[in-house]
Every structure is written in structure tokens, then in C-alpha cells.
Amino acid sequence: MSCSATLERDGVLLLEGQVSADLLTRLRSGLDAAISHAVVLQRAAGVGEAKGSDGNPDGADGPLGGAAHHCIVHGGAFLELLDELPCLALLQAYLGSDKIILNAFGGVSNPGGDDAYEHARLVHRDTRSHHPSFRQLLWLFVLLDDFTVDNGGTWILPGSWREPDQPDAADFLDRAHQVVAPAGSILVMDGRVWHAAGRNRTAAPRRLLTLAFSRPFIKPQLDYCRALGVERVSTMSERLRQLLGLHSRVPADLGEWYTRPEDRMYRSSQG
């Protein structure tokens, strides 16, 4: 069965050997730095407590225990990954358009023991509302470390994009499959698929990047063009300009609205 047919049937597809060893090394160090930066921001905003404190005796630092949202704003290897994304044509075909954008770009480090992003260990899906036919989000889990049984590789329930209701934990584990794959693999997953992180029983972290893509008329979770700088994004490759949403921004005033077609913030080609 072809990759596209498997994705159509299961809503999930595992692709091995997608990221080079050199880029993996730089992505790992970049994610570690992004998580450290996120903890500082969380503490400054008063939304997290230090590990070992009375309010957070078990979890990792910050409220999200190893999660860094929107780490692509740090640039570097994260932008390189997006610009070189090897499975872009597959994403475009599944979402039904050659014009797609980045909806989210985060990362998670699942350490051993209880120091994990708690939400990830619950049975959940990454599309908040279920629609039986509309494909809202397509996620890529980029494996920065090997996923094994021991370090808690993600549990997925193939075909569950058809199921609007969350399965109970026992039913989920009875039918789910655990992802066991080498670093550099990419798990492609419809946002409606039910899944859960496994428990890491090793001493080493299990890190991954979580990228989501959508049609341009769906709002991204962060204004990536403004976060990176519109002038900077304007100088990037056409591929990055499209994926970062440069051609599907929302005007902020009438001056930005009344422009020539070639200068419009949301272009007609975006659907």
C-alpha cells in the first residue's frame, strides 16, 4: 500500500530516515535551549513553579514539564528543518491544497520518571473539535531520539480519526500501537487521531518536535511572521514565505486592506 493510501486509511504514517544526523544534533541542542528559555518565560509570567517546590513536588520545571511552544521563533536549525521538509508533497495532498501553512511548531522532551509534560500522557487528540470529513490539522512528530518501548514511545490508535468520542484508557491501550522507530523518523498524524505519550523508564530524555500544518484560512497558533520579523521572512525562500504564512496574514487597518493585489496581506491564491 502506498504512503498516501496508508495515511488516508489510518490517519497515521511512519516515515523513517527523514532527517540527517547533523541536523538532528543541532535540533536536539536547539530544543534543549528552547525549553530552558520557555521555563524562564513561564516563571516570569507566574504560570509555573520550580521542580521540588511545595506546589510542584514531582513535575519538571515550569508548568509544562519539558514542553516548548513555538520554538521555531528561535530560528536556526528549526527554520532549516521547515525549509528542507522532505514530505511536503504528502502533506499538501492530504490537506487538499499546494498552499498550506504552519499552524504550530513546538517541541517536547520527555525525561525519565515523572518529570513529563502531563497532558501528553493522557489519551487525547490535537484537534479540539471533531469533524467527520474536514481535515483541519496534519501533525508531524519529528523524532529527535530513538523511540523505544522502554523510553515510552507514543501510543497511537490508527483509524481513530473516525471516532468523535475519547476512548477510555483500557479500550485505548487494547487497540493502540506503540511507535518504535529510530531518531530521524517522522510520524505523520491527522489531528483527529487519539494518542498518548508512554512513560519513559530510562535515564535519557526522549525528545521530539511537533509541527502542525493547515490550510491558510485557519489561523495559526502564533503570528510567525511578526514573531520572526516580517522583513526577515520576506527575504526567505518562497517555500518558507508560504509556510510561515506571509501570504495569508490579516490586515490590521484599512491602509493595509486597500492595497494592490500583489501587495495584499491575504492573497487570492491562498484559498
C-alpha positions as CSV (number, residue, x, y, z in Angstrom):
1,M,0.0,0.0,0.0
2,S,1.3,3.5,-0.9
3,C,2.2,6.1,1.8
4,S,-0.7,8.3,0.8
5,A,-3.2,5.3,0.9
6,T,-2.0,4.3,4.4
7,L,-2.4,7.9,5.6
8,E,-5.9,8.1,4.1
9,R,-6.9,4.8,5.8
10,D,-5.2,5.1,9.2
11,G,-4.7,8.9,9.6
12,V,-1.1,7.9,10.7
13,L,2.0,7.2,8.7
14,L,5.6,6.5,9.9
15,L,8.4,7.6,7.7
16,E,11.9,6.6,8.7
17,G,15.2,8.2,7.7
18,Q,13.8,11.7,7.1
19,V,16.3,13.9,9.0
20,S,20.1,13.8,8.7
21,A,22.3,13.1,11.6
22,D,23.9,16.5,11.5
23,L,20.6,18.3,11.6
24,L,19.3,16.0,14.4
25,T,22.3,17.0,16.5
26,R,21.5,20.7,16.1
27,L,17.8,20.2,16.6
28,R,18.4,18.5,19.9
29,S,20.6,21.3,21.3
30,G,18.2,23.8,19.9
31,L,15.2,22.2,21.6
32,D,17.1,21.9,24.9
33,A,17.8,25.7,24.8
34,A,14.2,26.5,23.8
35,I,12.8,24.6,26.7
36,S,15.2,26.4,29.1
37,H,14.0,29.7,27.7
38,A,10.4,28.7,27.9
39,V,10.8,27.9,31.6
40,V,12.2,31.4,32.2
41,L,9.1,32.9,30.5
42,Q,6.7,30.7,32.4
43,R,8.2,31.7,35.7
44,A,8.2,35.4,34.8
45,A,4.5,35.1,33.9
46,G,3.7,33.4,37.1
47,V,2.4,30.2,35.4
48,G,4.9,27.7,36.7
49,E,6.8,26.6,39.8
50,A,10.2,25.1,40.2
51,K,10.6,21.4,40.5
52,G,10.6,20.2,44.1
53,S,8.6,23.2,45.4
54,D,5.5,22.6,47.5
55,G,3.3,23.5,44.5
56,N,5.2,21.2,42.1
57,P,6.9,18.4,44.0
58,D,7.1,15.9,41.2
59,G,6.9,17.6,37.8
60,A,9.7,19.2,35.8
61,D,10.5,22.9,35.9
62,G,7.7,25.1,34.7
63,P,4.0,24.1,34.4
64,L,4.5,22.2,31.2
65,G,7.3,19.8,32.3
66,G,9.6,19.8,29.2
67,A,7.4,21.5,26.6
68,A,8.5,24.5,24.5
69,H,5.8,26.0,22.3
70,H,6.6,27.8,19.1
71,C,10.3,27.2,19.3
72,I,10.7,28.0,15.6
73,V,10.9,31.7,16.7
74,H,14.5,30.8,17.8
75,G,15.3,30.2,14.1
76,G,18.5,28.3,13.3
77,A,18.0,24.5,12.8
78,F,14.2,24.8,13.3
79,L,13.9,27.0,10.2
80,E,16.3,24.7,8.3
81,L,14.1,21.7,9.1
82,L,11.0,23.6,7.8
83,D,12.8,24.7,4.6
84,E,14.0,21.2,3.9
85,L,10.9,19.3,5.0
86,P,11.1,16.1,2.9
87,C,7.4,15.1,3.0
88,L,5.8,18.4,2.0
89,A,4.1,17.0,-1.1
90,L,2.4,14.3,1.0
91,L,1.1,17.0,3.4
92,Q,-0.2,19.1,0.6
93,A,-2.1,16.1,-1.0
94,Y,-3.7,15.1,2.3
95,L,-4.8,18.7,3.1
96,G,-6.1,19.1,-0.4
97,S,-4.0,22.1,-1.5
98,D,-0.5,23.1,-2.5
99,K,-1.0,26.2,-0.4
100,I,-0.6,25.2,3.3
101,I,0.9,27.0,6.2
102,L,2.5,26.2,9.6
103,N,-0.1,26.2,12.3
104,A,2.2,25.3,15.2
105,F,5.8,24.4,15.8
106,G,6.7,23.1,19.3
107,G,8.9,20.6,21.0
108,V,8.8,18.2,24.0
109,S,11.4,16.5,26.0
110,N,10.0,13.5,27.9
111,P,12.5,12.8,30.7
112,G,12.6,9.6,32.8
113,G,10.4,9.1,35.8
114,D,7.5,11.5,36.5
115,D,9.1,14.7,35.0
116,A,7.0,14.8,31.9
117,Y,4.5,17.1,30.2
118,E,1.4,15.6,31.9
119,H,-1.0,16.5,29.1
120,A,0.9,14.3,26.7
121,R,0.4,11.1,28.8
122,L,-3.4,11.5,28.7
123,V,-5.3,9.9,25.8
124,H,-6.0,13.0,23.7
125,R,-6.2,14.3,20.2
126,D,-4.7,17.6,18.9
127,T,-7.7,18.9,17.1
128,R,-10.1,20.2,19.7
129,S,-13.3,19.7,17.7
130,H,-14.1,16.7,15.6
131,H,-15.4,16.8,12.0
132,P,-16.1,13.6,10.1
133,S,-14.6,14.8,6.8
134,F,-12.8,18.1,7.1
135,R,-9.1,17.7,7.7
136,Q,-8.3,20.6,10.0
137,L,-4.7,19.8,11.0
138,L,-2.0,17.4,10.0
139,W,0.8,16.9,12.5
140,L,4.4,15.9,12.1
141,F,6.2,14.3,15.1
142,V,9.9,14.6,14.3
143,L,11.7,12.1,16.4
144,L,15.0,13.6,17.7
145,D,15.8,10.5,19.8
146,D,15.1,6.8,19.2
147,F,11.5,5.9,20.3
148,T,11.5,2.6,22.2
149,V,9.2,0.5,24.4
150,D,11.5,1.4,27.4
151,N,11.5,5.2,26.8
152,G,7.8,5.5,26.3
153,G,7.3,5.8,22.5
154,T,4.0,7.4,21.6
155,W,0.9,5.3,21.6
156,I,-1.4,5.8,18.6
157,L,-4.8,4.4,17.6
158,P,-4.8,4.0,13.8
159,G,-8.1,4.9,12.2
160,S,-9.4,6.7,15.2
161,W,-9.9,9.9,13.2
162,R,-13.3,8.5,12.6
163,E,-14.1,8.3,16.3
164,P,-15.6,11.6,17.8
165,D,-15.5,10.4,21.4
166,Q,-12.5,9.8,23.5
167,P,-11.9,6.1,24.2
168,D,-11.4,5.1,27.8
169,A,-7.8,4.2,28.8
170,A,-8.4,0.5,28.8
171,D,-10.0,0.4,25.4
172,F,-7.4,2.7,24.0
173,L,-4.5,0.5,25.2
174,D,-6.2,-2.6,24.0
175,R,-6.3,-1.3,20.4
176,A,-3.4,1.2,20.2
177,H,0.1,0.6,18.8
178,Q,3.3,2.0,20.2
179,V,5.6,3.9,18.0
180,V,9.1,2.2,18.0
181,A,11.4,3.9,15.5
182,P,14.9,5.4,15.2
183,A,15.7,9.1,15.6
184,G,15.3,11.0,12.3
185,S,11.9,9.4,11.6
186,I,8.7,11.5,11.1
187,L,5.3,10.4,12.3
188,V,2.6,12.0,10.2
189,M,-0.7,12.1,12.0
190,D,-4.2,13.6,11.4
191,G,-5.1,15.9,14.3
192,R,-8.2,13.8,15.0
193,V,-6.3,10.6,15.8
194,W,-6.3,9.7,19.5
195,H,-2.9,9.1,21.0
196,A,-0.9,9.3,24.3
197,A,2.8,9.5,25.3
198,G,4.2,6.5,27.0
199,R,6.2,6.6,30.3
200,N,9.9,7.0,29.9
201,R,11.6,4.4,32.1
202,T,15.1,5.2,31.1
203,A,17.6,7.8,32.4
204,A,17.8,9.6,29.0
205,P,15.3,12.1,27.6
206,R,13.0,11.3,24.6
207,R,12.7,14.4,22.5
208,L,10.5,15.3,19.6
209,L,9.3,18.3,17.6
210,T,5.6,18.8,17.0
211,L,4.7,20.6,13.8
212,A,1.2,21.2,12.6
213,F,0.0,22.3,9.2
214,S,-3.3,23.6,7.9
215,R,-5.0,25.4,5.0
216,P,-4.1,29.1,5.1
217,F,-7.6,30.2,6.1
218,I,-7.2,28.5,9.5
219,K,-5.5,30.8,12.0
220,P,-2.0,29.7,13.2
221,Q,-1.4,29.5,16.9
222,L,1.2,32.3,16.7
223,D,1.8,35.1,14.2
224,Y,5.1,33.6,13.0
225,C,5.8,36.4,10.5
226,R,5.5,39.1,13.2
227,A,7.5,36.9,15.7
228,L,10.3,36.4,13.3
229,G,10.0,39.8,11.7
230,V,8.1,40.4,8.5
231,E,11.1,42.0,6.8
232,R,13.2,39.0,7.7
233,V,10.6,36.5,6.5
234,S,10.2,38.5,3.2
235,T,13.8,37.6,2.4
236,M,13.5,33.9,2.9
237,S,12.8,31.2,0.3
238,E,9.4,31.2,-1.3
239,R,8.8,27.9,0.4
240,L,9.3,29.4,3.9
241,R,7.4,32.6,3.0
242,Q,4.4,30.4,2.2
243,L,4.7,28.0,5.1
244,L,5.2,30.8,7.7
245,G,2.1,32.5,6.4
246,L,3.5,35.6,4.8
247,H,0.8,35.4,2.1
248,S,-2.1,34.8,4.4
249,R,-1.8,37.5,7.1
250,V,-4.8,39.5,8.4
251,P,-4.7,43.3,7.8
252,A,-4.8,45.4,10.9
253,D,-6.3,48.6,9.4
254,L,-7.8,50.0,6.3
255,G,-4.5,51.1,5.0
256,E,-3.3,47.5,4.9
257,W,-6.6,46.4,3.4
258,Y,-6.7,48.8,0.5
259,T,-3.6,47.7,-1.5
260,R,-2.8,46.4,-4.9
261,P,-3.5,42.7,-5.4
262,E,0.2,41.8,-5.5
263,D,0.7,43.6,-2.1
264,R,-2.3,42.2,-0.3
265,M,-1.6,40.6,3.0
266,Y,-4.0,37.7,2.3
267,R,-3.6,36.7,-1.4
268,S,-6.3,35.2,-3.5
269,S,-4.1,32.1,-4.2
270,Q,-4.4,31.0,-0.6
271,G,-8.0,29.8,-0.9
